[in-house]
Amino acid sequence: MDVQLFLLCVLTFVIHLVGALAYAVRIAGVRTRRIAMSFALFNVLVLLSRASNAFQGPFLSKRIESNLLAGTGQHLLADFQWLMASASLAALVGALAVPTAQRLFTRAVAHFQVHRSVPKLLMHAFAKGGISYIRDAVALPSAHHLEGLRQKIDVPARVIVMNVLAQALLTVGVFASLYAGYLDPQLRVTAMSLSSVINGVATILLFVLIDPALSIMTDDVMDGRVSEAAFRRAVVWFAGSRVAGTVLAQVLLVPAATGVAMLARML
């Protein structure tokens, strides 16, 4: 693995780690009864994810262009597999970090509610007291919570399955389009633009079928109709399905890239 590929893996890891931590924000929002404030603070991390995404695209496109010009693109498939392995690792780390992240977000909400300043919150996070709290907040999922996964959750199984598919499509979308550009270099611009088709399908699944189910459950917890323990179990299932989706993306890469290349020829 060269330095450029390592940097791309780091950027991919950051993008998917931030996405995975969104589940911890929901738990923190329920605990503090400040859902809107929790997501407002989470947007600070979203900025980091979008910055990583902004650099990842050009760097990866440049890598493909350089390999095409040099005639050394035979290892690009392995490069994409490394990138998607980074996404799977980030999703797994994010799932394991949910207990830690929800504690940190809960503390951040309490601090922000008093000082009402994001810069002050960031300064506090990097101060001695903030770093000490981060160290004390580190915790892995407990065995009690893992045993609770055997119990029934208030989210239909089809929603969990659809989340696996949606996360797989989101993970593979851009990579498949870029790899399709390598498979058919004459249509690589068209192939790249078709990434929006794959991501569009995933976005529809998320916004129409998946997020509403989790949002309804979040409101039910706030209203007392669902216990926080049941909500945490559902969040763990969603986090696990995200990991499964990134693994499925590995299997879908070549078929998706081939399909994008065929669609680019048909247009």
Order of alpha helices (4+ residues) and beta strands (2+ residues): alpha-alpha-alpha-alpha-alpha-alpha-alpha-alpha-alpha-alpha-alpha-alpha
